[in-house]
Amino acid sequence: MPIYEYQCESCGKKHEIVQRYTDMPLTKCPECGGTMRKLISSTSFILKGTGWYKTDYATTGGGGKADKLAKGNGAKPEKKPESKPQPKLEPTPKS
């Protein structure tokens, strides 16, 4: 359930109240009985690390950061050299 912040207009105290989304907002201060108003507060939920942005996901047709940067300055994106598969060495049979 979300936590809502209220402030009393009479005594000025702030209250953090756990309420359902469907509950009616509080109008009376539990301390002094004065009028309460709901505050708009910032969230503490922060997305950190990789994988949260569109540029962090692999795309089938390119379009990553390197491609976008290259398009912006007119240069072609650098291609990484492909690694060649190593031949499998089989043991020679003893005669």
KOLDOVO-191461 format. One record per atom (N, C-alpha, C): residue number from 1; x, y, z; residue in three letters. Coordinates in steps of 0.2 Angstrom, whole numbers. Example, Ala and Ser with C-alpha at 12.3 -4.5 7.8 and 13.67 -1.06 7.14 Angstrom:
residues 2
<kevex resi="1" u="66" v="-28" w="39" resn="Ala"/>
<kevex resi="1" u="62" v="-22" w="39" resn="Ala"/>
<kevex resi="1" u="66" v="-16" w="39" resn="Ala"/>
<kevex resi="2" u="64" v="-11" w="35" resn="Ser"/>
<kevex resi="2" u="68" v="-5" w="36" resn="Ser"/>
<kevex resi="2" u="64" v="0" w="39" resn="Ser"/>
//
This chain:
residues 95
<kevex resi="1" u="4" v="-6" w="0" resn="Met"/>
<kevex resi="1" u="0" v="0" w="0" resn="Met"/>
<kevex resi="1" u="4" v="6" w="0" resn="Met"/>
<kevex resi="2" u="2" v="11" w="-3" resn="Pro"/>
<kevex resi="2" u="6" v="18" w="-4" resn="Pro"/>
<kevex resi="2" u="6" v="21" w="3" resn="Pro"/>
<kevex resi="3" u="11" v="25" w="4" resn="Ile"/>
<kevex resi="3" u="12" v="30" w="10" resn="Ile"/>
<kevex resi="3" u="11" v="37" w="7" resn="Ile"/>
<kevex resi="4" u="6" v="40" w="10" resn="Tyr"/>
<kevex resi="4" u="4" v="47" w="8" resn="Tyr"/>
<kevex resi="4" u="7" v="52" w="14" resn="Tyr"/>
<kevex resi="5" u="9" v="58" w="12" resn="Glu"/>
<kevex resi="5" u="11" v="63" w="17" resn="Glu"/>
<kevex resi="5" u="5" v="68" w="17" resn="Glu"/>
<kevex resi="6" u="4" v="70" w="23" resn="Tyr"/>
<kevex resi="6" u="-1" v="75" w="25" resn="Tyr"/>
<kevex resi="6" u="2" v="80" w="29" resn="Tyr"/>
<kevex resi="7" u="0" v="87" w="29" resn="Gln"/>
<kevex resi="7" u="2" v="92" w="34" resn="Gln"/>
<kevex resi="7" u="-4" v="95" w="36" resn="Gln"/>
<kevex resi="8" u="-3" v="96" w="43" resn="Cys"/>
<kevex resi="8" u="-9" v="100" w="46" resn="Cys"/>
<kevex resi="8" u="-8" v="107" w="45" resn="Cys"/>
<kevex resi="9" u="-13" v="111" w="43" resn="Glu"/>
<kevex resi="9" u="-13" v="118" w="42" resn="Glu"/>
<kevex resi="9" u="-13" v="122" w="49" resn="Glu"/>
<kevex resi="10" u="-15" v="119" w="54" resn="Ser"/>
<kevex resi="10" u="-15" v="122" w="61" resn="Ser"/>
<kevex resi="10" u="-8" v="122" w="64" resn="Ser"/>
<kevex resi="11" u="-6" v="115" w="66" resn="Cys"/>
<kevex resi="11" u="0" v="114" w="70" resn="Cys"/>
<kevex resi="11" u="6" v="114" w="65" resn="Cys"/>
<kevex resi="12" u="5" v="112" w="59" resn="Gly"/>
<kevex resi="12" u="11" v="112" w="54" resn="Gly"/>
<kevex resi="12" u="15" v="105" w="54" resn="Gly"/>
<kevex resi="13" u="12" v="100" w="58" resn="Lys"/>
<kevex resi="13" u="16" v="94" w="58" resn="Lys"/>
<kevex resi="13" u="14" v="90" w="52" resn="Lys"/>
<kevex resi="14" u="19" v="86" w="50" resn="Lys"/>
<kevex resi="14" u="19" v="82" w="44" resn="Lys"/>
<kevex resi="14" u="17" v="75" w="47" resn="Lys"/>
<kevex resi="15" u="13" v="71" w="43" resn="His"/>
<kevex resi="15" u="11" v="64" w="45" resn="His"/>
<kevex resi="15" u="12" v="60" w="39" resn="His"/>
<kevex resi="16" u="15" v="54" w="39" resn="Glu"/>
<kevex resi="16" u="15" v="49" w="34" resn="Glu"/>
<kevex resi="16" u="10" v="44" w="36" resn="Glu"/>
<kevex resi="17" u="5" v="43" w="31" resn="Ile"/>
<kevex resi="17" u="0" v="38" w="32" resn="Ile"/>
<kevex resi="17" u="0" v="33" w="27" resn="Ile"/>
<kevex resi="18" u="-1" v="27" w="29" resn="Val"/>
<kevex resi="18" u="-2" v="21" w="24" resn="Val"/>
<kevex resi="18" u="-9" v="20" w="23" resn="Val"/>
<kevex resi="19" u="-11" v="21" w="16" resn="Gln"/>
<kevex resi="19" u="-18" v="21" w="14" resn="Gln"/>
<kevex resi="19" u="-19" v="17" w="8" resn="Gln"/>
<kevex resi="20" u="-24" v="14" w="7" resn="Arg"/>
<kevex resi="20" u="-26" v="11" w="0" resn="Arg"/>
<kevex resi="20" u="-27" v="17" w="-5" resn="Arg"/>
<kevex resi="21" u="-26" v="15" w="-11" resn="Tyr"/>
<kevex resi="21" u="-28" v="20" w="-16" resn="Tyr"/>
<kevex resi="21" u="-35" v="23" w="-16" resn="Tyr"/>
<kevex resi="22" u="-39" v="18" w="-14" resn="Thr"/>
<kevex resi="22" u="-47" v="20" w="-14" resn="Thr"/>
<kevex resi="22" u="-49" v="23" w="-8" resn="Thr"/>
<kevex resi="23" u="-45" v="24" w="-3" resn="Asp"/>
<kevex resi="23" u="-47" v="27" w="3" resn="Asp"/>
<kevex resi="23" u="-48" v="35" w="2" resn="Asp"/>
<kevex resi="24" u="-52" v="37" w="6" resn="Met"/>
<kevex resi="24" u="-53" v="45" w="5" resn="Met"/>
<kevex resi="24" u="-47" v="48" w="9" resn="Met"/>
<kevex resi="25" u="-45" v="54" w="6" resn="Pro"/>
<kevex resi="25" u="-40" v="58" w="10" resn="Pro"/>
<kevex resi="25" u="-42" v="60" w="17" resn="Pro"/>
<kevex resi="26" u="-37" v="60" w="21" resn="Leu"/>
<kevex resi="26" u="-38" v="63" w="28" resn="Leu"/>
<kevex resi="26" u="-39" v="70" w="28" resn="Leu"/>
<kevex resi="27" u="-44" v="72" w="32" resn="Thr"/>
<kevex resi="27" u="-46" v="79" w="33" resn="Thr"/>
<kevex resi="27" u="-44" v="82" w="40" resn="Thr"/>
<kevex resi="28" u="-44" v="78" w="45" resn="Lys"/>
<kevex resi="28" u="-43" v="80" w="52" resn="Lys"/>
<kevex resi="28" u="-36" v="78" w="54" resn="Lys"/>
<kevex resi="29" u="-32" v="82" w="57" resn="Cys"/>
<kevex resi="29" u="-26" v="80" w="60" resn="Cys"/>
<kevex resi="29" u="-27" v="76" w="67" resn="Cys"/>
<kevex resi="30" u="-23" v="70" w="67" resn="Pro"/>
<kevex resi="30" u="-24" v="66" w="73" resn="Pro"/>
<kevex resi="30" u="-21" v="69" w="79" resn="Pro"/>
<kevex resi="31" u="-16" v="74" w="78" resn="Glu"/>
<kevex resi="31" u="-13" v="78" w="84" resn="Glu"/>
<kevex resi="31" u="-18" v="83" w="87" resn="Glu"/>
<kevex resi="32" u="-20" v="88" w="83" resn="Cys"/>
<kevex resi="32" u="-23" v="94" w="86" resn="Cys"/>
<kevex resi="32" u="-31" v="94" w="83" resn="Cys"/>
<kevex resi="33" u="-32" v="90" w="78" resn="Gly"/>
<kevex resi="33" u="-39" v="91" w="75" resn="Gly"/>
<kevex resi="33" u="-40" v="96" w="70" resn="Gly"/>
<kevex resi="34" u="-34" v="99" w="68" resn="Gly"/>
<kevex resi="34" u="-35" v="104" w="63" resn="Gly"/>
<kevex resi="34" u="-36" v="101" w="56" resn="Gly"/>
<kevex resi="35" u="-36" v="106" w="51" resn="Thr"/>
<kevex resi="35" u="-37" v="104" w="44" resn="Thr"/>
<kevex resi="35" u="-30" v="101" w="41" resn="Thr"/>
<kevex resi="36" u="-31" v="95" w="38" resn="Met"/>
<kevex resi="36" u="-25" v="92" w="35" resn="Met"/>
<kevex resi="36" u="-25" v="93" w="27" resn="Met"/>
<kevex resi="37" u="-19" v="94" w="24" resn="Arg"/>
<kevex resi="37" u="-19" v="94" w="17" resn="Arg"/>
<kevex resi="37" u="-14" v="89" w="14" resn="Arg"/>
<kevex resi="38" u="-15" v="85" w="9" resn="Lys"/>
<kevex resi="38" u="-11" v="80" w="6" resn="Lys"/>
<kevex resi="38" u="-5" v="84" w="2" resn="Lys"/>
<kevex resi="39" u="1" v="81" w="4" resn="Leu"/>
<kevex resi="39" u="7" v="84" w="0" resn="Leu"/>
<kevex resi="39" u="9" v="80" w="-6" resn="Leu"/>
<kevex resi="40" u="12" v="83" w="-10" resn="Ile"/>
<kevex resi="40" u="15" v="79" w="-16" resn="Ile"/>
<kevex resi="40" u="22" v="79" w="-14" resn="Ile"/>
<kevex resi="41" u="24" v="72" w="-14" resn="Ser"/>
<kevex resi="41" u="31" v="71" w="-12" resn="Ser"/>
<kevex resi="41" u="35" v="67" w="-18" resn="Ser"/>
<kevex resi="42" u="41" v="67" w="-18" resn="Ser"/>
<kevex resi="42" u="45" v="64" w="-23" resn="Ser"/>
<kevex resi="42" u="46" v="57" w="-21" resn="Ser"/>
<kevex resi="43" u="47" v="52" w="-26" resn="Thr"/>
<kevex resi="43" u="48" v="45" w="-24" resn="Thr"/>
<kevex resi="43" u="55" v="44" w="-23" resn="Thr"/>
<kevex resi="44" u="56" v="38" w="-19" resn="Ser"/>
<kevex resi="44" u="63" v="36" w="-18" resn="Ser"/>
<kevex resi="44" u="65" v="30" w="-22" resn="Ser"/>
<kevex resi="45" u="61" v="29" w="-27" resn="Phe"/>
<kevex resi="45" u="62" v="23" w="-32" resn="Phe"/>
<kevex resi="45" u="67" v="26" w="-37" resn="Phe"/>
<kevex resi="46" u="73" v="23" w="-38" resn="Ile"/>
<kevex resi="46" u="78" v="25" w="-43" resn="Ile"/>
<kevex resi="46" u="80" v="19" w="-47" resn="Ile"/>
<kevex resi="47" u="80" v="20" w="-53" resn="Leu"/>
<kevex resi="47" u="82" v="14" w="-58" resn="Leu"/>
<kevex resi="47" u="90" v="16" w="-59" resn="Leu"/>
<kevex resi="48" u="94" v="11" w="-57" resn="Lys"/>
<kevex resi="48" u="101" v="12" w="-58" resn="Lys"/>
<kevex resi="48" u="104" v="6" w="-61" resn="Lys"/>
<kevex resi="49" u="110" v="7" w="-65" resn="Gly"/>
<kevex resi="49" u="113" v="2" w="-68" resn="Gly"/>
<kevex resi="49" u="111" v="1" w="-75" resn="Gly"/>
<kevex resi="50" u="113" v="-4" w="-78" resn="Thr"/>
<kevex resi="50" u="112" v="-5" w="-86" resn="Thr"/>
<kevex resi="50" u="106" v="-8" w="-87" resn="Thr"/>
<kevex resi="51" u="103" v="-8" w="-92" resn="Gly"/>
<kevex resi="51" u="97" v="-11" w="-94" resn="Gly"/>
<kevex resi="51" u="90" v="-8" w="-93" resn="Gly"/>
<kevex resi="52" u="91" v="-1" w="-91" resn="Trp"/>
<kevex resi="52" u="85" v="3" w="-90" resn="Trp"/>
<kevex resi="52" u="83" v="8" w="-96" resn="Trp"/>
<kevex resi="53" u="88" v="8" w="-101" resn="Tyr"/>
<kevex resi="53" u="87" v="13" w="-106" resn="Tyr"/>
<kevex resi="53" u="86" v="9" w="-113" resn="Tyr"/>
<kevex resi="54" u="83" v="12" w="-118" resn="Lys"/>
<kevex resi="54" u="82" v="9" w="-124" resn="Lys"/>
<kevex resi="54" u="89" v="8" w="-127" resn="Lys"/>
<kevex resi="55" u="94" v="12" w="-126" resn="Thr"/>
<kevex resi="55" u="101" v="11" w="-129" resn="Thr"/>
<kevex resi="55" u="104" v="5" w="-126" resn="Thr"/>
<kevex resi="56" u="102" v="2" w="-120" resn="Asp"/>
<kevex resi="56" u="105" v="-3" w="-117" resn="Asp"/>
<kevex resi="56" u="103" v="-10" w="-120" resn="Asp"/>
<kevex resi="57" u="98" v="-10" w="-124" resn="Tyr"/>
<kevex resi="57" u="96" v="-17" w="-126" resn="Tyr"/>
<kevex resi="57" u="98" v="-18" w="-133" resn="Tyr"/>
<kevex resi="58" u="100" v="-24" w="-135" resn="Ala"/>
<kevex resi="58" u="102" v="-26" w="-141" resn="Ala"/>
<kevex resi="58" u="97" v="-26" w="-146" resn="Ala"/>
<kevex resi="59" u="98" v="-23" w="-152" resn="Thr"/>
<kevex resi="59" u="93" v="-23" w="-157" resn="Thr"/>
<kevex resi="59" u="95" v="-27" w="-163" resn="Thr"/>
<kevex resi="60" u="90" v="-29" w="-167" resn="Thr"/>
<kevex resi="60" u="92" v="-34" w="-173" resn="Thr"/>
<kevex resi="60" u="95" v="-30" w="-179" resn="Thr"/>
<kevex resi="61" u="93" v="-23" w="-179" resn="Gly"/>
<kevex resi="61" u="96" v="-20" w="-185" resn="Gly"/>
<kevex resi="61" u="101" v="-14" w="-183" resn="Gly"/>
<kevex resi="62" u="104" v="-15" w="-178" resn="Gly"/>
<kevex resi="62" u="109" v="-10" w="-176" resn="Gly"/>
<kevex resi="62" u="105" v="-5" w="-171" resn="Gly"/>
<kevex resi="63" u="107" v="1" w="-172" resn="Gly"/>
<kevex resi="63" u="104" v="6" w="-169" resn="Gly"/>
<kevex resi="63" u="106" v="7" w="-161" resn="Gly"/>
<kevex resi="64" u="112" v="5" w="-160" resn="Gly"/>
<kevex resi="64" u="115" v="6" w="-153" resn="Gly"/>
<kevex resi="64" u="118" v="12" w="-152" resn="Gly"/>
<kevex resi="65" u="121" v="14" w="-147" resn="Lys"/>
<kevex resi="65" u="124" v="20" w="-146" resn="Lys"/>
<kevex resi="65" u="129" v="22" w="-151" resn="Lys"/>
<kevex resi="66" u="134" v="17" w="-153" resn="Ala"/>
<kevex resi="66" u="139" v="18" w="-158" resn="Ala"/>
<kevex resi="66" u="136" v="20" w="-164" resn="Ala"/>
<kevex resi="67" u="130" v="17" w="-166" resn="Asp"/>
<kevex resi="67" u="127" v="19" w="-173" resn="Asp"/>
<kevex resi="67" u="124" v="26" w="-173" resn="Asp"/>
<kevex resi="68" u="121" v="27" w="-167" resn="Lys"/>
<kevex resi="68" u="118" v="34" w="-167" resn="Lys"/>
<kevex resi="68" u="123" v="40" w="-167" resn="Lys"/>
<kevex resi="69" u="129" v="38" w="-163" resn="Leu"/>
<kevex resi="69" u="134" v="43" w="-163" resn="Leu"/>
<kevex resi="69" u="137" v="44" w="-170" resn="Leu"/>
<kevex resi="70" u="138" v="39" w="-173" resn="Ala"/>
<kevex resi="70" u="141" v="39" w="-180" resn="Ala"/>
<kevex resi="70" u="137" v="43" w="-185" resn="Ala"/>
<kevex resi="71" u="130" v="41" w="-184" resn="Lys"/>
<kevex resi="71" u="125" v="45" w="-189" resn="Lys"/>
<kevex resi="71" u="125" v="52" w="-188" resn="Lys"/>
<kevex resi="72" u="126" v="54" w="-181" resn="Gly"/>
<kevex resi="72" u="126" v="61" w="-180" resn="Gly"/>
<kevex resi="72" u="132" v="65" w="-183" resn="Gly"/>
<kevex resi="73" u="138" v="62" w="-184" resn="Asn"/>
<kevex resi="73" u="144" v="66" w="-186" resn="Asn"/>
<kevex resi="73" u="145" v="64" w="-194" resn="Asn"/>
<kevex resi="74" u="141" v="59" w="-197" resn="Gly"/>
<kevex resi="74" u="142" v="58" w="-204" resn="Gly"/>
<kevex resi="74" u="147" v="52" w="-205" resn="Gly"/>
<kevex resi="75" u="150" v="49" w="-200" resn="Ala"/>
<kevex resi="75" u="155" v="44" w="-200" resn="Ala"/>
<kevex resi="75" u="151" v="37" w="-200" resn="Ala"/>
<kevex resi="76" u="154" v="32" w="-203" resn="Lys"/>
<kevex resi="76" u="152" v="25" w="-202" resn="Lys"/>
<kevex resi="76" u="153" v="22" w="-196" resn="Lys"/>
<kevex resi="77" u="149" v="18" w="-193" resn="Pro"/>
<kevex resi="77" u="151" v="15" w="-187" resn="Pro"/>
<kevex resi="77" u="156" v="10" w="-188" resn="Pro"/>
<kevex resi="78" u="160" v="9" w="-182" resn="Glu"/>
<kevex resi="78" u="166" v="4" w="-183" resn="Glu"/>
<kevex resi="78" u="163" v="-3" w="-183" resn="Glu"/>
<kevex resi="79" u="166" v="-7" w="-187" resn="Lys"/>
<kevex resi="79" u="164" v="-14" w="-187" resn="Lys"/>
<kevex resi="79" u="169" v="-18" w="-183" resn="Lys"/>
<kevex resi="80" u="167" v="-22" w="-178" resn="Lys"/>
<kevex resi="80" u="172" v="-26" w="-175" resn="Lys"/>
<kevex resi="80" u="174" v="-32" w="-179" resn="Lys"/>
<kevex resi="81" u="180" v="-34" w="-179" resn="Pro"/>
<kevex resi="81" u="182" v="-40" w="-183" resn="Pro"/>
<kevex resi="81" u="179" v="-46" w="-180" resn="Pro"/>
<kevex resi="82" u="177" v="-50" w="-185" resn="Glu"/>
<kevex resi="82" u="174" v="-57" w="-183" resn="Glu"/>
<kevex resi="82" u="179" v="-62" w="-181" resn="Glu"/>
<kevex resi="83" u="178" v="-65" w="-176" resn="Ser"/>
<kevex resi="83" u="183" v="-71" w="-174" resn="Ser"/>
<kevex resi="83" u="181" v="-77" w="-179" resn="Ser"/>
<kevex resi="84" u="187" v="-80" w="-181" resn="Lys"/>
<kevex resi="84" u="186" v="-86" w="-185" resn="Lys"/>
<kevex resi="84" u="186" v="-92" w="-181" resn="Lys"/>
<kevex resi="85" u="182" v="-97" w="-183" resn="Pro"/>
<kevex resi="85" u="181" v="-103" w="-178" resn="Pro"/>
<kevex resi="85" u="188" v="-107" w="-179" resn="Pro"/>
<kevex resi="86" u="190" v="-109" w="-174" resn="Gln"/>
<kevex resi="86" u="196" v="-113" w="-174" resn="Gln"/>
<kevex resi="86" u="195" v="-120" w="-176" resn="Gln"/>
<kevex resi="87" u="199" v="-123" w="-180" resn="Pro"/>
<kevex resi="87" u="198" v="-130" w="-183" resn="Pro"/>
<kevex resi="87" u="199" v="-135" w="-177" resn="Pro"/>
<kevex resi="88" u="195" v="-140" w="-177" resn="Lys"/>
<kevex resi="88" u="195" v="-145" w="-172" resn="Lys"/>
<kevex resi="88" u="201" v="-150" w="-173" resn="Lys"/>
<kevex resi="89" u="205" v="-151" w="-168" resn="Leu"/>
<kevex resi="89" u="211" v="-155" w="-169" resn="Leu"/>
<kevex resi="89" u="209" v="-162" w="-167" resn="Leu"/>
<kevex resi="90" u="209" v="-167" w="-171" resn="Glu"/>
<kevex resi="90" u="207" v="-174" w="-169" resn="Glu"/>
<kevex resi="90" u="214" v="-178" w="-168" resn="Glu"/>
<kevex resi="91" u="214" v="-182" w="-163" resn="Pro"/>
<kevex resi="91" u="220" v="-186" w="-162" resn="Pro"/>
<kevex resi="91" u="221" v="-191" w="-167" resn="Pro"/>
<kevex resi="92" u="227" v="-192" w="-169" resn="Thr"/>
<kevex resi="92" u="229" v="-196" w="-174" resn="Thr"/>
<kevex resi="92" u="229" v="-203" w="-171" resn="Thr"/>
<kevex resi="93" u="226" v="-208" w="-175" resn="Pro"/>
<kevex resi="93" u="226" v="-215" w="-172" resn="Pro"/>
<kevex resi="93" u="234" v="-218" w="-173" resn="Pro"/>
<kevex resi="94" u="235" v="-222" w="-168" resn="Lys"/>
<kevex resi="94" u="242" v="-225" w="-167" resn="Lys"/>
<kevex resi="94" u="242" v="-231" w="-172" resn="Lys"/>
<kevex resi="95" u="247" v="-233" w="-176" resn="Ser"/>
<kevex resi="95" u="247" v="-239" w="-180" resn="Ser"/>
<kevex resi="95" u="252" v="-244" w="-177" resn="Ser"/>
//
